[in-house]
């Protein structure tokens, strides 16, 4: 992970690119086309299916004989990220990762992305280049091609819109609607780390705002902070499923918390589910941070979000093929629809599963 120097974390983010004021180039001085020329300098192509990338009216992609999978996501400053503690390079990386994650959740392979940005005049050419450093690092990591996008002005803040394009054979696609009673609920990796990283960053931001001389207390917190600032899409699992000779019967990525994603699968598949709290995969660093904040680890896992791990179901007969995979945890079963969604706690209590993750437009509805 390319985490910044934590002791000077907030000071470096107080003013975008403040350390390079002497190098600041105003966007109005180079114009939109000049900015595009700057940004495409470091773009590399990795996919044979990309016939034409940046530089024409549209990209050209060879669709071949596979299905094309497309996902679009938007990140808005003040809603999805806070530049007081989110370095621009990390933000660029995350913008690609969260979109690539949606492609992986379809059991498809990401191939291309487009990136559109809206910028206010407080951003310099150097700041945008820093953002695109993270974008290009992510493109190299996931072997996806940046093939286009758009740039425009914004009256307030930064907006990033990414479209990801992937491919898969029709028979390999995994939808949210394929789960059947008796199948096993699985998750990759560990959960809750991104949420606790956000809590730590928000706490340190408030301390810094009260006392700019204070140093962030983020020692030994690199893991959870990294889970928030630089999440990884689980594209590796698409290849592992193929190696195991299995196809998830349903799948979704965990962006809004485990409970929300389970209920999405249940709704689309018209089934119920039971989860076992004792089976939840939680890293030691996440557990420690949750204890420090006096938050139950189950709350962190069920309602935290932004882990971008994969939640999926498999048939009972496929369990033997994956049971020794250290990246997969088996957390429950699919039930008949009339049994609803249930959580069995560590104390063996059966309680209804409720989703309390991120809800868009909630604030405006409450006002």
N, C-alpha and C positions, 0 to 999 in steps of 0.2 A: 504494500500500500504506500502511496506517496502522500502520507499525512504531513501537514505543515508542522513547523516547529511550535509545539504546544505552548511553551512559556510566552511567546509573543503572538499567540494566535489571534486575539481580538484586535490588538493594535495594528496588525498587518491588514486586517479587513475593515478598519474603521472608514477609510476612504479608499475606493477602488484604485489600485495601482499607485497609492500615495508615495511609495518608495521610489517610483520612477517618474516623478513629476517632470523632471528635466527631459524625459523622453516622450512625454505625452503628445500624441498626434490627434488633433480633433477630427472626428469623423466628417465634419462638414468640409474639411480641407481636402479630403480625398474622394468624397462622394460615394454613392452606392456601388458603382462599377469598380472604383478603385479598391473598395473594401472587399468585393468579391474576388478581385485579382489577388489580393493579399491572402485571403482565406483558402483559395484553391491551390496555393503554392505547395503545401505540404500534404495534399490529398493523394493517397495511393489507392490503387484498385487491386482487389484480391480475388474477385469472382469472375470465372469465365463467362458467366451469363450476362455480365455488364458489357454491353456493346458500345455505349456512349454514356459518359458521365457528365460532369459539370462542363459547361461551355457552349451549350446549344439551347434551343427553346425548350427541349424536354430530354430526359434521359431515355436510353433505349436498352431494354432488358429482354433477353431471349427466354421466353416462358417455358420452352421445351415441352416435355410430356407430363410435367408435374403440376399440382395445384399451386396457385399463388395465394399466399396468406398475407394480409395487410392489416397493420394496426397503427393508430395515431394517438399520441398523447401530448398534452400541453402542460408546461411548467410555468407558473406565474409567480413573480417575485412578491413576497408578502403573504402568499397563500401556500405555495409548495416549497419555498426555500427562503432563507434569510441570509443575505450577503454579509451580515455582520460576523457570521462564523462559517459560512459556506464559501471556501475558496473557489474561484472561477474555474480552475482546472478540474477540481472535483465535480463541480456542477456540470461541466461539459461531459465528463465521463458518465455521471449518473444519468444524464438525459438520454444517452444512448443505451445504457444498461437496462433502464426500466422499460424501454420500448422493445429491445431485443428479448426481454423476459416474456413479453406477451406472445412473441412468436414461438419461443420454446414451450410455452404453456399449451400450444396447439400441437406439440410434438413435431414441429417443423424446424427447418434450419434457416436462420436469418441470412439474407444475402446482401440487401442494399438498405440504405436509409437516406432520407432527405431531412434537412434541418432548416427551419425558418426561425428568424429571430426579429423581435421588435426592441429597439434600443432608445433610451432617452439620451439627451446630450451630456449626461454626466459620465458616459462611457467613452473611453478613448480607443484608438486603434489598438494600442497595446493591451488594453483590457479584453477586447474581443479576441485578439490573438491568444491570450491566456485561456479563454473559454474554449477555443478551438484546439488548443493543445490537448486538453482532456478529451474532446470529441475524437480527435485523431488517434489518441492512445487507445480509446475504447474500440474504435473501428479496427485497429490492428489486432487487438486482443480477441475480438469476436469474429475477425475476418469478414467484416461487412464493408461494402463500398459506399462512401458518401457520394451520391450521384446528383444532388441538387438541393434546392430550397429557395428561400426568399429572405430578403432583408428589408426592413421598413423602420420608420421612426415610431417612438412611443412617447406619450406625454408624461408618463410616470412609470419608472421601473423597467425591468427586463422580462420579456416573455419569450419562451422557447417552445417551438412546436416541432416534434419529430414524428416522421412516418417511417415505420419499419416494414420491409417487404421480405417474405420468406417463401420457401417452397417445401412441399412434401407430397409424397404419393397419396392419392385419395384414401387408400386403405389404411394409411398410417396416421391420419389426422385424429387427434383426440379432442372431443368437444366436452362441454360441461354436462351434456345431456345423456351420457352413456352409462351412468352408474346403475347397478342392479343390486337388490337385496342379497346379502351374504358376502358381498365383495369387501375387500380390505381397504381401509383408508390409510394412506401413507403420506409422509412429508419428507422433503430433503433437508439436509443441514440442520441448523438449530434456529430457534425462534425467539423473538423478543428483544434481540440485541439492538436493532435499529431504533426501537422505541426508547430504550433506556439511554442510547446515545443522544437522542433528541432531548431527553429530560436533562441530561448533564450539560449539554450545550446551552439550553435555555437558562438553566440555573446560573452558569458562569457568565452569560450575557447580562443577566440582571445584576450580578455582583459587579461586573465591569462598569455598567451604567451608573451604579451608585458610587463606585470608587475606581476611576480609570487607572489608578496606580496599583490596583490589586492584580495579582498574577493568577491565571486560571489554575484550578485544582483538578487537573486531568491526568495526574500521574497514575500509571497502571490502568488507564481507561481507554487505551488506544483501540482495543478490540471493538467495544461497543460504539465508540465515536466513529471508527472506520465503517462499521455496519450502517450507520446513518449517512455519512458523507460519501461513501464509495461502495455502494452495494454491488453485488455481482449477480448477473443473470445466470441461471443454471442450464446453459446451453449444453453443458457436458452430459446432462442426463438424456438428452435426445439420442446421443450416440450410444450411451450405455444401454438404453432400452433396446436399441437395435442389436447390440452385442448379446444381450440376454435372450433375444428372440421373443420379447413381449411388447404389447402395446397397452398403455393405460386405457382403461375403459372410459375414464373421464379425467379431466385435468384443468387446473387453474393456478395462476401464480398468486402468492400471498402478498398483496399490496395494502389491503385494508384490515388485516387481522385475520387470524385463523377462523374465528367464529363466523365472520361475514362470508369467507370463501366457502366454508362447509355448507352454509345455508344457500349460497349461490348454486352449488352443485346439486343440493337436495331439491331446490326449486325447479331447476332445469331438467333434472332427471325424474322428478315426481317420486322421490323416495324420502326416507328418514335416515337418521344416523345416530350412532352412539360414540362418544369420545371418552377416553380414559386419561384423566389428568396425570396419572403416574407415568404415562408413556410419552408425555410431551418432551421433546428434546430442547434443553436449555443449557447454554454454555455457563461455565462457572463464573465468568466475568459478568454475565447478564444477571445471574442470581445474586451476586454480591451487590451490584448496582441497584437492583430491585429492593434488596434488604435495606440499603442505605436510604432509599426514598420511601420505605415502608409501604411498598406496593406488592401485593401478592403476585408471585411468579405466574400464576394461572391467568391473572388479569393482563399481564404484559403479553403473554402468548396469544390469548384469545382476541384481544382488542388493540394490540399495538400497531401492527402493520409495518410496511416498508421493508420487510425482510427479503422479498422477492425470491423466496424459496418456492418450490413446487408442491402443491397439494394434489394428490391423484389417487385413483382407485385401481386395484388390480383384481383379477379373478383368483379364487382360492388356489387353483392349481398352479398359478404362477408364483406363489409365495416361495416355494423351494428354490426357485431360480435367483431370487434376490435377497433371501433372508440373511445372508452374510455380508451384504453391502453396508459398509459403515456410514455411507451417506444417506441411508434411508431408515426412517423410524416408522413403526406400525402403530398407529394411534387410535384405531377404532374400526367400526364396521358400518356398512350400509344396512339400513332396516327398511321394512315396509313403510310406506308413506304415513299410514294412520298411527304409527308409533312415534312420529315426530322426531325432533332432534334433542338428544339428551347428553348430559355430561355426568360421568361418574367420577366424583372427587376422590382424592387420596383417602378420605375418611369413609369411602364406599357409599356416600350419599348420591342419590340420583336427582339431578336438578335440570330444569329446561335450559337448553343452550340459547343464549341471547347474544346478538351482535351489537356491539357498541363502538365499532371502529369509526373511521373517518366518514362523515356524511357531507357531501357537497351541498352548498346552499343552505345549510342548517341555520347559520347565523341570520341570514336574511329572512328565513321563514319565522324565526323566533321573534324578530323585531316587530 
